[in-house]
């Protein structure tokens, strides 16, 4: 049985310093490996144990990084193990094959967005019209596919997020609040659709997945088995599914637990063959 392991990256396998959540005395903290540098400074980390597990996993199966990051942002990450043949960026908007965006997939995505939801310009205009400069720090467009705001989380009204979600839903878009970012993403733009394309191309018979945010829910639902950490939007909302394991572990330790679960999930079908 061939397996694809499709995993979100930020706050699932890799962590910023603020998200590590090292709930142990300093002397007992795990050794860390920096996997991303931004503007000449270390930005994202894995524990060394997680790095070893990922390297072994990537050698044994098809590991597919599956992220909302843009291609440029993904390119800053240097994961342990062999370079993945497939990677999914921009929440499914780009399918990278050996590091290059697949043109056929780009055309497929563009056709679905045009047919099924409001335009990016309309959504972006609404965001800028309704956001308050008192808490909106930045506005960004990712890959000409979706938009997000960087906000001062402590000042952000939850009523605004709820109203935005309702407005967007009626126009074929979804909203996700992750840390200091409010994402507005077209509903057809999904990680699960891109993973299904990788399954079609590889003939894989099993998909294992992990993620922490609402933008990972469709990926987890489409997988044969999934895992979510004890932190993040999915944990905070109590999201669950019968085939998705909700871990208690939080922070970088959760990354280790997810990779151990992936390793067992890949090995189990081999033992049963």
C-alpha positions in Angstrom: 0.0 0.0 0.0 1.5 3.4 -1.1 0.9 6.3 1.2 0.9 10.1 0.9 1.6 12.1 4.0 0.2 15.6 3.6 0.9 17.9 6.4 0.4 21.6 7.2 3.6 23.2 8.3 3.2 26.3 10.6 2.1 25.3 14.1 1.8 21.7 13.0 5.3 20.6 12.1 7.3 23.9 12.4 7.0 26.6 15.0 8.0 30.2 15.6 9.7 31.0 18.9 6.5 32.3 20.2 4.6 29.2 19.3 7.0 26.6 20.6 5.2 26.4 24.0 8.0 24.7 25.8 6.2 23.9 29.0 9.3 22.4 30.8 12.1 23.9 32.9 14.7 25.5 30.7 17.3 22.9 31.6 14.9 20.2 30.2 14.0 22.0 27.0 14.6 20.0 23.8 17.3 20.9 21.4 16.0 22.9 18.4 16.8 22.9 14.7 16.2 26.2 12.8 14.4 25.4 9.5 13.6 29.0 8.4 15.5 32.3 8.3 13.8 35.5 7.4 15.7 38.8 7.0 18.8 37.2 8.3 17.1 36.1 11.5 16.0 32.6 12.6 12.2 32.3 12.4 10.9 28.7 12.5 12.1 25.7 14.4 11.5 21.9 14.9 12.9 19.9 17.8 15.8 17.8 16.7 13.7 14.7 17.5 11.0 15.9 15.1 13.6 16.6 12.5 15.0 13.1 12.7 11.4 11.6 12.5 10.6 13.8 9.4 13.8 12.8 7.6 13.1 9.1 8.1 9.5 9.6 7.1 10.4 11.4 3.9 12.7 8.6 3.0 10.0 6.0 3.5 7.0 7.6 1.8 5.7 10.5 -0.3 5.7 13.5 2.0 3.8 16.5 0.7 4.2 19.8 2.6 0.7 21.4 2.4 0.6 25.1 3.4 -1.2 28.3 3.0 2.2 30.0 2.5 3.0 31.6 -0.8 5.7 29.9 -2.9 8.2 32.6 -1.8 7.4 32.0 1.9 7.6 28.3 1.4 10.9 28.6 -0.3 12.5 30.0 2.9 11.8 26.7 4.7 14.5 24.0 4.6 13.1 20.8 6.0 15.2 17.8 6.9 15.3 14.9 4.6 15.1 14.7 0.8 13.5 17.6 -1.1 9.8 16.7 -1.5 8.8 15.9 -5.1 5.4 17.5 -4.5 4.5 20.5 -2.4 1.2 22.4 -2.1 1.3 26.2 -1.6 -1.2 29.0 -1.4 -3.8 26.7 0.3 -3.9 24.6 -2.9 -3.5 27.4 -5.4 -0.1 26.1 -6.5 1.0 22.5 -6.9 4.8 22.4 -7.0 6.4 19.5 -8.9 10.1 19.3 -8.3 10.0 22.9 -7.2 8.1 24.3 -10.1 4.4 25.3 -10.2 2.4 22.9 -12.4 0.7 24.9 -15.2 -2.1 22.5 -15.7 -3.1 22.8 -12.1 -2.9 26.6 -12.2 -5.4 26.5 -15.1 -7.7 24.2 -13.2 -7.7 26.4 -10.1 -8.3 29.6 -12.2 -11.3 28.0 -13.9 -12.9 27.0 -10.6 -12.4 30.3 -9.0 -13.9 32.2 -11.9 -17.0 29.9 -12.0 -17.7 29.4 -8.3 -17.0 32.6 -6.2 -16.8 36.3 -6.0 -13.7 38.0 -7.3 -10.6 38.8 -5.2 -11.1 42.5 -5.9 -14.6 42.5 -4.4 -13.5 40.7 -1.3 -10.4 42.9 -0.9 -12.4 46.0 -1.2 -14.8 44.8 1.5 -11.9 44.1 3.8 -10.4 47.5 3.4 -13.7 49.2 3.7 -14.8 47.5 7.0 -11.4 47.1 8.8 -10.5 49.7 11.4 -7.1 51.2 11.1 -6.9 51.1 14.9 -6.3 47.3 14.7 -5.4 46.6 11.1 -1.6 46.7 10.8 -1.2 45.4 7.2 -3.2 44.1 4.2 -1.7 41.6 1.8 -2.7 39.6 -1.3 -1.2 36.2 -1.7 -0.3 34.9 -5.2 -3.3 36.9 -6.6 -5.5 34.2 -5.1 -6.6 35.3 -1.6 -6.2 38.2 0.9 -5.3 38.5 4.5 -5.0 41.2 7.2 -2.3 41.4 9.9 -4.1 42.7 13.0 -3.6 43.7 16.5 -5.3 40.7 18.0 -6.1 42.2 21.4 -8.1 45.0 19.7 -9.8 42.9 17.0 -13.6 42.7 17.6 -14.9 39.2 17.4 -18.1 40.6 16.0 -16.2 41.9 13.0 -14.7 38.5 12.3 -18.2 36.9 12.5 -19.8 39.5 10.2 -16.9 39.1 7.7 -17.4 35.3 7.8 -21.1 35.6 7.1 -20.6 38.1 4.3 -17.8 36.0 2.7 -19.7 32.7 3.0 -22.6 34.1 0.9 -20.0 34.9 -1.9 -18.2 31.6 -1.9 -15.3 32.5 0.4 -14.2 31.3 3.8 -12.6 33.2 6.7 -9.9 31.9 9.1 -8.3 33.7 12.1 -4.8 32.4 12.7 -2.7 34.2 15.3 -2.4 37.8 14.1 -3.8 37.1 10.6 -7.3 37.1 9.3 -7.5 35.1 6.0 -10.2 35.4 3.4 -9.9 32.5 1.0 -12.1 31.3 -1.9 -13.9 28.1 -1.0 -12.8 26.2 -4.1 -9.2 26.9 -3.1 -8.5 23.9 -0.9 -5.6 21.8 0.3 -7.7 18.7 -0.2 -8.3 19.3 -3.9 -4.5 19.7 -4.5 -3.8 16.5 -2.5 -6.4 14.6 -4.5 -4.4 15.7 -7.6 -1.2 14.3 -6.1 -3.1 11.0 -5.3 -4.3 10.9 -9.0 -0.7 11.3 -10.3 0.9 8.9 -7.9 -1.7 6.2 -7.5 -1.4 6.4 -3.7 -3.9 4.2 -1.8 -3.8 6.0 1.5 -3.6 9.6 2.7 -2.5 10.6 6.2 -2.8 14.3 7.1 -2.3 16.8 9.9 -3.2 20.4 10.5 -4.2 22.9 13.2 -6.4 25.6 11.5 -9.8 25.8 10.0 -8.1 26.0 6.6 -6.9 22.4 7.3 -10.3 21.0 8.1 -11.0 19.9 4.5 -7.6 18.2 4.2 -8.3 16.3 7.4 -11.8 15.3 6.3 -10.5 14.0 3.0 -7.7 11.9 4.5 -8.0 8.3 5.5 -6.5 9.2 8.9 -5.7 12.6 10.4 -4.3 14.3 13.5 -4.6 17.7 15.0 -2.6 19.3 17.8 -4.0 20.5 21.1 -3.6 24.1 20.0 -4.9 26.1 17.1 -8.3 27.0 15.6 -9.5 23.4 15.4 -8.7 22.7 19.0 -10.1 26.0 20.2 -13.4 25.4 18.4 -13.7 21.7 19.5 -13.6 20.5 15.8 -13.6 16.8 15.5 -14.1 13.9 13.0 -14.3 10.2 13.7 -11.0 9.4 11.8 -9.1 12.4 13.1 -7.2 12.1 16.4 -7.2 15.1 18.6 -3.9 15.2 20.4 -3.5 16.7 23.9 0.1 17.8 23.1 0.7 21.5 22.3 3.5 23.4 20.6 6.6 21.8 19.3 6.0 18.6 21.3 2.8 18.2 19.2 4.9 18.2 16.1 6.9 15.2 17.4 3.7 13.4 18.3 2.2 14.0 14.8 5.4 12.7 13.1 5.4 9.6 15.3 1.7 9.0 14.4 2.6 9.4 10.7 5.4 6.9 11.0 3.1 4.3 12.6 0.4 5.0 10.0 2.9 4.4 7.1 4.3 1.3 8.7 1.0 -0.4 9.7 -0.2 -1.1 6.2 3.2 -2.6 5.3 3.0 -5.0 8.2 -0.5 -6.1 7.1 0.5 -6.8 3.5 
